[in-house]
Amino acid sequence: MKSVRIFLAVLVIILAIYGMLTNSVEIIPYLIFILGSISLFRGISEIYLKRIPYAIIFIFTSCYIFFVLFQIIQ
């Protein structure tokens, strides 16, 4: 699970740098989706560690991020 989070974080950094260098705004929904995925994986890993309050916060945060993403896409 940790390797997935690291991979997604590196992917976000690479896409963000690419977007900044090319002034591309088409990449923003992909960044938001990956950030929501990172938050969701973090919430799942917090459940495994028995830290339920943190897990709930991360899962609600990821739900909100996905809601915003769907509003942007429409």
Biopython code that builds the backbone (N, CA, C, O; Angstrom):
import numpy as np
from Bio.PDB.StructureBuilder import StructureBuilder

atoms = [
    (1, "MET", "N", (0.828, -1.189, 0.000)),
    (1, "MET", "CA", (0.000, 0.000, 0.000)),
    (1, "MET", "C", (0.870, 1.250, 0.000)),
    (1, "MET", "O", (0.525, 2.252, -0.627)),
    (2, "LYS", "N", (1.997, 1.191, 0.702)),
    (2, "LYS", "CA", (2.867, 2.351, 0.771)),
    (2, "LYS", "C", (3.502, 2.637, -0.587)),
    (2, "LYS", "O", (3.698, 3.795, -0.953)),
    (3, "SER", "N", (3.820, 1.588, -1.328)),
    (3, "SER", "CA", (4.441, 1.792, -2.637)),
    (3, "SER", "C", (3.457, 2.439, -3.613)),
    (3, "SER", "O", (3.865, 3.206, -4.486)),
    (4, "VAL", "N", (2.166, 2.135, -3.472)),
    (4, "VAL", "CA", (1.158, 2.760, -4.334)),
    (4, "VAL", "C", (1.066, 4.245, -4.030)),
    (4, "VAL", "O", (0.977, 5.064, -4.945)),
    (5, "ARG", "N", (1.086, 4.599, -2.743)),
    (5, "ARG", "CA", (1.036, 6.014, -2.363)),
    (5, "ARG", "C", (2.253, 6.762, -2.876)),
    (5, "ARG", "O", (2.132, 7.891, -3.351)),
    (6, "ILE", "N", (3.421, 6.146, -2.785)),
    (6, "ILE", "CA", (4.641, 6.802, -3.261)),
    (6, "ILE", "C", (4.585, 6.984, -4.774)),
    (6, "ILE", "O", (4.946, 8.041, -5.292)),
    (7, "PHE", "N", (4.129, 5.945, -5.484)),
    (7, "PHE", "CA", (4.012, 6.042, -6.939)),
    (7, "PHE", "C", (3.052, 7.156, -7.339)),
    (7, "PHE", "O", (3.354, 7.938, -8.241)),
    (8, "LEU", "N", (1.890, 7.235, -6.674)),
    (8, "LEU", "CA", (0.919, 8.283, -7.000)),
    (8, "LEU", "C", (1.456, 9.668, -6.665)),
    (8, "LEU", "O", (1.204, 10.622, -7.401)),
    (9, "ALA", "N", (2.188, 9.790, -5.569)),
    (9, "ALA", "CA", (2.755, 11.090, -5.198)),
    (9, "ALA", "C", (3.792, 11.548, -6.224)),
    (9, "ALA", "O", (3.819, 12.718, -6.605)),
    (10, "VAL", "N", (4.638, 10.628, -6.665)),
    (10, "VAL", "CA", (5.634, 10.975, -7.685)),
    (10, "VAL", "C", (4.939, 11.336, -8.985)),
    (10, "VAL", "O", (5.369, 12.257, -9.680)),
    (11, "LEU", "N", (3.873, 10.626, -9.326)),
    (11, "LEU", "CA", (3.119, 10.924, -10.544)),
    (11, "LEU", "C", (2.498, 12.309, -10.484)),
    (11, "LEU", "O", (2.511, 13.038, -11.476)),
    (12, "VAL", "N", (1.952, 12.680, -9.329)),
    (12, "VAL", "CA", (1.387, 14.022, -9.163)),
    (12, "VAL", "C", (2.469, 15.082, -9.336)),
    (12, "VAL", "O", (2.245, 16.092, -10.003)),
    (13, "ILE", "N", (3.622, 14.865, -8.750)),
    (13, "ILE", "CA", (4.709, 15.843, -8.857)),
    (13, "ILE", "C", (5.147, 15.995, -10.305)),
    (13, "ILE", "O", (5.354, 17.113, -10.776)),
    (14, "ILE", "N", (5.291, 14.881, -11.016)),
    (14, "ILE", "CA", (5.709, 14.946, -12.418)),
    (14, "ILE", "C", (4.661, 15.663, -13.265)),
    (14, "ILE", "O", (5.004, 16.520, -14.079)),
    (15, "LEU", "N", (3.383, 15.318, -13.079)),
    (15, "LEU", "CA", (2.332, 15.971, -13.852)),
    (15, "LEU", "C", (2.211, 17.455, -13.507)),
    (15, "LEU", "O", (1.948, 18.274, -14.388)),
    (16, "ALA", "N", (2.398, 17.805, -12.249)),
    (16, "ALA", "CA", (2.328, 19.211, -11.853)),
    (16, "ALA", "C", (3.467, 20.013, -12.469)),
    (16, "ALA", "O", (3.258, 21.137, -12.928)),
    (17, "ILE", "N", (4.656, 19.451, -12.483)),
    (17, "ILE", "CA", (5.793, 20.142, -13.108)),
    (17, "ILE", "C", (5.557, 20.288, -14.607)),
    (17, "ILE", "O", (5.828, 21.341, -15.183)),
    (18, "TYR", "N", (5.050, 19.229, -15.239)),
    (18, "TYR", "CA", (4.746, 19.295, -16.669)),
    (18, "TYR", "C", (3.701, 20.378, -16.946)),
    (18, "TYR", "O", (3.844, 21.159, -17.886)),
    (19, "GLY", "N", (2.657, 20.418, -16.126)),
    (19, "GLY", "CA", (1.617, 21.427, -16.299)),
    (19, "GLY", "C", (2.124, 22.842, -16.106)),
    (19, "GLY", "O", (1.693, 23.762, -16.800)),
    (20, "MET", "N", (3.037, 23.018, -15.165)),
    (20, "MET", "CA", (3.597, 24.352, -14.938)),
    (20, "MET", "C", (4.505, 24.782, -16.087)),
    (20, "MET", "O", (4.503, 25.948, -16.480)),
    (21, "LEU", "N", (5.270, 23.854, -16.619)),
    (21, "LEU", "CA", (6.198, 24.201, -17.693)),
    (21, "LEU", "C", (5.482, 24.467, -19.011)),
    (21, "LEU", "O", (5.934, 25.294, -19.803)),
    (22, "THR", "N", (4.382, 23.782, -19.253)),
    (22, "THR", "CA", (3.676, 23.934, -20.525)),
    (22, "THR", "C", (2.432, 24.806, -20.415)),
    (22, "THR", "O", (1.747, 25.017, -21.416)),
    (23, "ASN", "N", (2.128, 25.310, -19.243)),
    (23, "ASN", "CA", (0.913, 26.098, -18.996)),
    (23, "ASN", "C", (-0.334, 25.350, -19.460)),
    (23, "ASN", "O", (-1.241, 25.946, -20.043)),
    (24, "SER", "N", (-0.376, 24.066, -19.205)),
    (24, "SER", "CA", (-1.480, 23.213, -19.619)),
    (24, "SER", "C", (-2.490, 23.086, -18.494)),
    (24, "SER", "O", (-2.146, 22.675, -17.386)),
    (25, "VAL", "N", (-3.745, 23.443, -18.781)),
    (25, "VAL", "CA", (-4.792, 23.301, -17.777)),
    (25, "VAL", "C", (-5.595, 22.023, -17.986)),
    (25, "VAL", "O", (-6.434, 21.678, -17.154)),
    (26, "GLU", "N", (-5.349, 21.318, -19.086)),
    (26, "GLU", "CA", (-6.071, 20.074, -19.342)),
    (26, "GLU", "C", (-5.660, 18.967, -18.376)),
    (26, "GLU", "O", (-6.356, 17.960, -18.251)),
    (27, "ILE", "N", (-4.554, 19.147, -17.707)),
    (27, "ILE", "CA", (-4.001, 18.130, -16.826)),
    (27, "ILE", "C", (-4.600, 18.201, -15.415)),
    (27, "ILE", "O", (-4.427, 17.271, -14.627)),
    (28, "ILE", "N", (-5.293, 19.281, -15.094)),
    (28, "ILE", "CA", (-5.804, 19.495, -13.742)),
    (28, "ILE", "C", (-6.774, 18.396, -13.282)),
    (28, "ILE", "O", (-6.652, 17.946, -12.143)),
    (29, "PRO", "N", (-7.727, 17.942, -14.104)),
    (29, "PRO", "CA", (-8.594, 16.848, -13.618)),
    (29, "PRO", "C", (-7.829, 15.573, -13.273)),
    (29, "PRO", "O", (-8.194, 14.865, -12.335)),
    (30, "TYR", "N", (-6.776, 15.279, -14.024)),
    (30, "TYR", "CA", (-5.967, 14.102, -13.708)),
    (30, "TYR", "C", (-5.258, 14.273, -12.369)),
    (30, "TYR", "O", (-5.165, 13.330, -11.583)),
    (31, "LEU", "N", (-4.762, 15.473, -12.114)),
    (31, "LEU", "CA", (-4.108, 15.737, -10.825)),
    (31, "LEU", "C", (-5.101, 15.605, -9.670)),
    (31, "LEU", "O", (-4.780, 15.032, -8.629)),
    (32, "ILE", "N", (-6.298, 16.134, -9.861)),
    (32, "ILE", "CA", (-7.305, 16.045, -8.807)),
    (32, "ILE", "C", (-7.686, 14.591, -8.550)),
    (32, "ILE", "O", (-7.850, 14.186, -7.399)),
    (33, "PHE", "N", (-7.829, 13.801, -9.619)),
    (33, "PHE", "CA", (-8.164, 12.388, -9.455)),
    (33, "PHE", "C", (-7.074, 11.645, -8.699)),
    (33, "PHE", "O", (-7.372, 10.845, -7.812)),
    (34, "ILE", "N", (-5.825, 11.900, -9.035)),
    (34, "ILE", "CA", (-4.727, 11.211, -8.360)),
    (34, "ILE", "C", (-4.635, 11.642, -6.899)),
    (34, "ILE", "O", (-4.367, 10.812, -6.030)),
    (35, "LEU", "N", (-4.851, 12.919, -6.617)),
    (35, "LEU", "CA", (-4.834, 13.381, -5.226)),
    (35, "LEU", "C", (-5.973, 12.752, -4.417)),
    (35, "LEU", "O", (-5.782, 12.402, -3.253)),
    (36, "GLY", "N", (-7.148, 12.609, -5.022)),
    (36, "GLY", "CA", (-8.244, 11.916, -4.355)),
    (36, "GLY", "C", (-7.916, 10.457, -4.089)),
    (36, "GLY", "O", (-8.276, 9.911, -3.046)),
    (37, "SER", "N", (-7.230, 9.829, -5.038)),
    (37, "SER", "CA", (-6.825, 8.428, -4.860)),
    (37, "SER", "C", (-5.810, 8.285, -3.733)),
    (37, "SER", "O", (-5.870, 7.337, -2.950)),
    (38, "ILE", "N", (-4.884, 9.226, -3.657)),
    (38, "ILE", "CA", (-3.909, 9.207, -2.568)),
    (38, "ILE", "C", (-4.619, 9.309, -1.216)),
    (38, "ILE", "O", (-4.289, 8.588, -0.275)),
    (39, "SER", "N", (-5.587, 10.206, -1.136)),
    (39, "SER", "CA", (-6.319, 10.379, 0.116)),
    (39, "SER", "C", (-7.125, 9.127, 0.459)),
    (39, "SER", "O", (-7.214, 8.748, 1.627)),
    (40, "LEU", "N", (-7.708, 8.489, -0.546)),
    (40, "LEU", "CA", (-8.467, 7.260, -0.308)),
    (40, "LEU", "C", (-7.561, 6.129, 0.166)),
    (40, "LEU", "O", (-7.903, 5.420, 1.112)),
    (41, "PHE", "N", (-6.408, 5.952, -0.480)),
    (41, "PHE", "CA", (-5.470, 4.920, -0.041)),
    (41, "PHE", "C", (-4.942, 5.206, 1.358)),
    (41, "PHE", "O", (-4.704, 4.287, 2.141)),
    (42, "ARG", "N", (-4.763, 6.479, 1.663)),
    (42, "ARG", "CA", (-4.319, 6.832, 3.009)),
    (42, "ARG", "C", (-5.379, 6.479, 4.043)),
    (42, "ARG", "O", (-5.055, 6.004, 5.131)),
    (43, "GLY", "N", (-6.654, 6.711, 3.703)),
    (43, "GLY", "CA", (-7.738, 6.346, 4.607)),
    (43, "GLY", "C", (-7.830, 4.849, 4.826)),
    (43, "GLY", "O", (-8.079, 4.393, 5.942)),
    (44, "ILE", "N", (-7.627, 4.080, 3.756)),
    (44, "ILE", "CA", (-7.659, 2.623, 3.886)),
    (44, "ILE", "C", (-6.506, 2.131, 4.757)),
    (44, "ILE", "O", (-6.681, 1.233, 5.580)),
    (45, "SER", "N", (-5.335, 2.721, 4.572)),
    (45, "SER", "CA", (-4.198, 2.292, 5.393)),
    (45, "SER", "C", (-4.387, 2.690, 6.856)),
    (45, "SER", "O", (-3.908, 1.995, 7.752)),
    (46, "GLU", "N", (-5.070, 3.784, 7.102)),
    (46, "GLU", "CA", (-5.357, 4.170, 8.492)),
    (46, "GLU", "C", (-6.337, 3.190, 9.132)),
    (46, "GLU", "O", (-6.260, 2.937, 10.335)),
    (47, "ILE", "N", (-7.250, 2.641, 8.349)),
    (47, "ILE", "CA", (-8.158, 1.621, 8.885)),
    (47, "ILE", "C", (-7.361, 0.388, 9.305)),
    (47, "ILE", "O", (-7.618, -0.194, 10.358)),
    (48, "TYR", "N", (-6.385, -0.010, 8.469)),
    (48, "TYR", "CA", (-5.550, -1.163, 8.821)),
    (48, "TYR", "C", (-4.752, -0.920, 10.096)),
    (48, "TYR", "O", (-4.477, -1.855, 10.849)),
    (49, "LEU", "N", (-4.378, 0.347, 10.340)),
    (49, "LEU", "CA", (-3.610, 0.672, 11.539)),
    (49, "LEU", "C", (-4.503, 0.949, 12.753)),
    (49, "LEU", "O", (-4.013, 1.322, 13.818)),
    (50, "LYS", "N", (-5.816, 0.763, 12.582)),
    (50, "LYS", "CA", (-6.797, 0.942, 13.668)),
    (50, "LYS", "C", (-6.890, 2.388, 14.148)),
    (50, "LYS", "O", (-7.200, 2.641, 15.312)),
    (51, "ARG", "N", (-6.626, 3.321, 13.262)),
    (51, "ARG", "CA", (-6.802, 4.743, 13.587)),
    (51, "ARG", "C", (-8.036, 5.248, 12.844)),
    (51, "ARG", "O", (-7.937, 5.937, 11.829)),
    (52, "ILE", "N", (-9.187, 4.887, 13.374)),
    (52, "ILE", "CA", (-10.459, 5.120, 12.700)),
    (52, "ILE", "C", (-10.788, 6.605, 12.517)),
    (52, "ILE", "O", (-11.269, 6.972, 11.445)),
    (53, "PRO", "N", (-10.555, 7.482, 13.507)),
    (53, "PRO", "CA", (-10.876, 8.902, 13.265)),
    (53, "PRO", "C", (-10.097, 9.498, 12.091)),
    (53, "PRO", "O", (-10.657, 10.259, 11.302)),
    (54, "TYR", "N", (-8.820, 9.161, 11.971)),
    (54, "TYR", "CA", (-8.040, 9.653, 10.840)),
    (54, "TYR", "C", (-8.531, 9.047, 9.531)),
    (54, "TYR", "O", (-8.557, 9.714, 8.497)),
    (55, "ALA", "N", (-8.919, 7.777, 9.585)),
    (55, "ALA", "CA", (-9.422, 7.102, 8.393)),
    (55, "ALA", "C", (-10.693, 7.772, 7.890)),
    (55, "ALA", "O", (-10.860, 7.975, 6.687)),
    (56, "ILE", "N", (-11.577, 8.112, 8.802)),
    (56, "ILE", "CA", (-12.828, 8.765, 8.415)),
    (56, "ILE", "C", (-12.539, 10.117, 7.774)),
    (56, "ILE", "O", (-13.155, 10.471, 6.768)),
    (57, "ILE", "N", (-11.617, 10.867, 8.343)),
    (57, "ILE", "CA", (-11.263, 12.169, 7.770)),
    (57, "ILE", "C", (-10.711, 12.007, 6.363)),
    (57, "ILE", "O", (-11.116, 12.734, 5.456)),
    (58, "PHE", "N", (-9.795, 11.065, 6.166)),
    (58, "PHE", "CA", (-9.212, 10.869, 4.842)),
    (58, "PHE", "C", (-10.246, 10.378, 3.834)),
    (58, "PHE", "O", (-10.231, 10.807, 2.680)),
    (59, "ILE", "N", (-11.128, 9.501, 4.242)),
    (59, "ILE", "CA", (-12.129, 8.979, 3.312)),
    (59, "ILE", "C", (-13.142, 10.060, 2.947)),
    (59, "ILE", "O", (-13.529, 10.168, 1.784)),
    (60, "PHE", "N", (-13.575, 10.856, 3.911)),
    (60, "PHE", "CA", (-14.482, 11.968, 3.594)),
    (60, "PHE", "C", (-13.790, 12.999, 2.707)),
    (60, "PHE", "O", (-14.414, 13.569, 1.812)),
    (61, "THR", "N", (-12.514, 13.239, 2.950)),
    (61, "THR", "CA", (-11.764, 14.164, 2.113)),
    (61, "THR", "C", (-11.683, 13.653, 0.682)),
    (61, "THR", "O", (-11.843, 14.424, -0.264)),
    (62, "SER", "N", (-11.437, 12.368, 0.518)),
    (62, "SER", "CA", (-11.363, 11.815, -0.834)),
    (62, "SER", "C", (-12.732, 11.872, -1.517)),
    (62, "SER", "O", (-12.809, 12.130, -2.719)),
    (63, "CYS", "N", (-13.800, 11.638, -0.777)),
    (63, "CYS", "CA", (-15.137, 11.757, -1.365)),
    (63, "CYS", "C", (-15.410, 13.179, -1.836)),
    (63, "CYS", "O", (-15.975, 13.389, -2.909)),
    (64, "TYR", "N", (-15.006, 14.149, -1.030)),
    (64, "TYR", "CA", (-15.182, 15.547, -1.421)),
    (64, "TYR", "C", (-14.344, 15.883, -2.657)),
    (64, "TYR", "O", (-14.813, 16.588, -3.550)),
    (65, "ILE", "N", (-13.120, 15.387, -2.709)),
    (65, "ILE", "CA", (-12.262, 15.635, -3.867)),
    (65, "ILE", "C", (-12.881, 15.030, -5.120)),
    (65, "ILE", "O", (-12.874, 15.664, -6.176)),
    (66, "PHE", "N", (-13.417, 13.818, -5.025)),
    (66, "PHE", "CA", (-14.053, 13.198, -6.186)),
    (66, "PHE", "C", (-15.322, 13.943, -6.585)),
    (66, "PHE", "O", (-15.629, 14.035, -7.774)),
    (67, "PHE", "N", (-16.071, 14.480, -5.610)),
    (67, "PHE", "CA", (-17.243, 15.286, -5.911)),
    (67, "PHE", "C", (-16.849, 16.532, -6.688)),
    (67, "PHE", "O", (-17.486, 16.872, -7.685)),
    (68, "VAL", "N", (-15.812, 17.207, -6.239)),
    (68, "VAL", "CA", (-15.332, 18.396, -6.945)),
    (68, "VAL", "C", (-14.849, 18.037, -8.350)),
    (68, "VAL", "O", (-15.078, 18.778, -9.306)),
    (69, "LEU", "N", (-14.185, 16.904, -8.459)),
    (69, "LEU", "CA", (-13.714, 16.464, -9.771)),
    (69, "LEU", "C", (-14.882, 16.263, -10.723)),
    (69, "LEU", "O", (-14.822, 16.709, -11.869)),
    (70, "PHE", "N", (-15.932, 15.609, -10.279)),
    (70, "PHE", "CA", (-17.085, 15.383, -11.154)),
    (70, "PHE", "C", (-17.787, 16.679, -11.500)),
    (70, "PHE", "O", (-18.349, 16.801, -12.589)),
    (71, "GLN", "N", (-17.771, 17.652, -10.599)),
    (71, "GLN", "CA", (-18.342, 18.963, -10.912)),
    (71, "GLN", "C", (-17.511, 19.694, -11.965)),
    (71, "GLN", "O", (-18.056, 20.408, -12.806)),
    (72, "ILE", "N", (-16.206, 19.515, -11.918)),
    (72, "ILE", "CA", (-15.324, 20.147, -12.904)),
    (72, "ILE", "C", (-15.498, 19.506, -14.274)),
    (72, "ILE", "O", (-15.497, 20.200, -15.291)),
    (73, "ILE", "N", (-15.648, 18.193, -14.307)),
    (73, "ILE", "CA", (-15.755, 17.481, -15.574)),
    (73, "ILE", "C", (-17.056, 17.832, -16.290)),
    (73, "ILE", "O", (-17.072, 17.905, -17.519)),
    (74, "GLN", "N", (-18.135, 18.047, -15.565)),
    (74, "GLN", "CA", (-19.425, 18.317, -16.208)),
    (74, "GLN", "C", (-19.469, 19.614, -16.915)),
    (74, "GLN", "O", (-20.495, 19.965, -17.498)),
]
sb = StructureBuilder()
sb.init_structure("model")
sb.init_model(0)
sb.init_chain("A")
sb.init_seg("    ")
for serial, (resi, resn, name, xyz) in enumerate(atoms, 1):
    if name == "N":
        sb.init_residue(resn, " ", resi, " ")
    sb.init_atom(name, np.array(xyz, "f"), 0.0, 1.0, " ", f" {name:<3s}", serial, name[0])
structure = sb.get_structure()
